[in-house]
Amino acid sequence: MELGRIDSGVETPMRDGVPLRGDLWRPPAPAPAVIFRTPYGRREIGSDALHPRHCLAGGFAALAQDTRGRFDSGGEWRAVMWEQEAEDTYDTVEWAAAQPWCDGNVFLAGTSYLGIVAWLGAALRPPHLRGIAPAMTTGAAADARDTGGALRLDHLVGWLAYMAADWLGRQGPDADPALAARVAALIHDPERAMRRLPLAGMPELDLPGFPIRIGDLLAGRVRALPDWDHAAVEVPVLSVTGWYDVYASATVRGHLEMRRLRPDLRHELIVGPWAHTGALTHLQGEVNFGVAASAAAARLPERHLDFFRRCLDGPGESAPVLYFLMGADEWRTAERWPPAGTAGLALHLTGPAVAGGTPGGLAAGPDPAGPAEPDGYVHDPADPVPSRGGRVLHLGRLVPGPLDLGRIAARPDVLLYLGDVLGEDTDVIGRVRLRLSFATDAADADVMARLVDRLPDGRLLPVCEGAVRLSHRDGPGTPVPRGEVIPLEIDLGYTARRFGEGHSIGLLLSSSSFPHFDRNQGGGEPVATAGPGTPSTQSVHYGASVLLLGGEGER
């Protein structure tokens, strides 16, 4: 029996006449089509979430298309062209629906950039679009919420370095050797480049002819991320992410927003223990979550195709939420997120905590008075806390996932708070928040908060995390009163974690995580132009400082 065929270099004309090219995977008879639009090379799609070959094997057609100006596609490539991507996605959907190999039903799918363009295209309401499956995505407003106003420096520089290397490589023998040497130096030692101040003058990315300048991104003259109107998306959405995905919280919030706006449609959510990588395996960081945790074992590609079929044939009987409970290392289903009946837990900070030394406490029950004196530490922007594990991107030299943070906790600019050793398994499922009373003697400061699991062997594994820049706590330009106690609420996002018997729930606090985030120099200057700063003293005050863990009521 013939499974199908692959046609290479298939042209799709855009409304302005520019031809975009892709590879078409088509079964013998007309079928629903799944479209993947990528700037990274249509033959390089390597995500375990869904691949064109999975579509073909499941009876779907698939079009993997190079976006405008990339690889074989015509037109001019610009590094940031979100409005153009939206229009090109719309045109591709409608063109595919009219082809003899398509039955008139079209879906959009893909991870990260591919998922973002799926959202953008869906918001323009192509008439023949039946559903989308964006994995690991965010928008500008959602990412600003997750970063609290800090800059994902390693993420930005790593992506630009990748695109610059590709841009030079496509010039072949005509590439300027001096420019090639700059990009090679950046890829070899990205942290050295990111330590240069001011950031806007980073010479490794000052490349004549390169379509984008880092100073424009840092100053906000060019949007690194788009936004879209969720209310304009009128098709079912399958949202996929991982608990260590850099966009985990944004992806979950997008799912919740679609369920709120369009409860009449079937919106589904899948969350594994994965990071923002193509290979969604059961091995993450230094933890083996069990073979059942991988995308392959969870039948993630087949679940995508089943979702597409439900978009056409009806919702069926399956639960709309599938999530992995870390620690128990098992998959759970639910009718909504967070699951009904999920209990919350409030842990108040008690002390004293000594930076890099004796941990403070986390206590349930009535609000304790706590010590009269606050806990403190000195933040030196010249010696920032290094980023390690958790929700980071791997484009540079960082490694995401659960990695032991013991050396981080031992630094003199980090505070650790630990709850009592647990006498029974305790599940934290849902949203995690930290209400914190905080003060600084600088013109600006950051607070980085991490929920951690202290294992019986002493390891501290990250669970979820959040950040806030004091000058952005109520929007950019919020005044920072030096020396005064400021009430903060830090969103650490969503998780599903079993803290086992013999473990302890922990909280790590610092004022830097470099190079994942830029270093707050403390002077209040713009990120692009800030020069070297000076050390500042930070303090954590008791009474209103409380860690809020999970709970059904927190959406």
Salt bridges, closest charged atoms under 4 A:
ASP7 OD1 - ARG5 NH2 2.92
ASP7 OD2 - ARG26 NE 2.99
GLU11 OE2 - ARG21 NH2 2.89
ASP16 OD2 - ARG68 NH1 2.87
ASP23 OD1 - ARG42 NE 2.85
ASP23 OD2 - ARG43 NE 2.99
ASP66 OD2 - ARG42 NH1 2.65
ASP72 OD2 - ARG42 NH2 3.14
GLU83 OE2 - ARG223 NH2 2.94
GLU85 OE1 - ARG37 NH1 3.19
ASP88 OD2 - ARG68 NE 2.92
ASP91 OD1 - ARG15 NH2 2.86
GLU94 OE1 - HIS128 ND1 2.73
ASP143 OD1 - ARG152 NH2 2.90
ASP146 OD1 - ARG253 NH1 3.06
ASP166 OD2 - ARG70 NH1 2.80
ASP166 OD2 - ARG170 NH1 3.98
GLU191 OE2 - ARG195 NE 3.25
GLU204 OE2 - ARG196 NH2 3.02
ASP206 OD1 - ARG213 NH2 2.63
ASP216 OD1 - ARG221 NE 2.89
GLU234 OE2 - ARG125 NE 3.11
ASP245 OD1 - HIS276 ND1 2.57
GLU257 OE2 - ARG260 NH2 2.78
ASP264 OD2 - ARG262 NH2 2.77
GLU268 OE2 - ARG266 NE 2.64
GLU268 OE2 - ARG310 NE 2.88
GLU286 OE2 - ARG459 NH1 2.91
ASP306 OD2 - ARG299 NH2 3.59
ASP306 OD1 - ARG309 NH1 2.87
GLU330 OE2 - ARG332 NE 2.68
ASP367 OD1 - HIS348 ND1 3.48
ASP383 OD1 - ARG411 NH2 3.72
ASP413 OD2 - ARG411 NH2 2.86
ASP427 OD1 - ARG498 NE 2.74
ASP446 OD1 - ARG469 NE 2.72
ASP453 OD2 - ARG497 NH2 2.85
ASP453 OD1 - HIS503 ND1 2.93
ASP457 OD2 - ARG459 NE 2.92
GLU465 OE1 - ARG450 NH2 3.34
GLU489 OE2 - ARG433 NH1 3.23
GLU489 OE1 - ARG435 NE 3.18
ASP491 OD2 - ARG145 NH2 2.98
ASP491 OD2 - ARG431 NH2 3.60
ASP518 OD1 - ARG469 NH2 3.08
GLU552 OE2 - ARG336 NH2 1.94
GLU554 OE1 - ARG431 NH1 3.23
GLU554 OE2 - ARG433 NH2 3.05
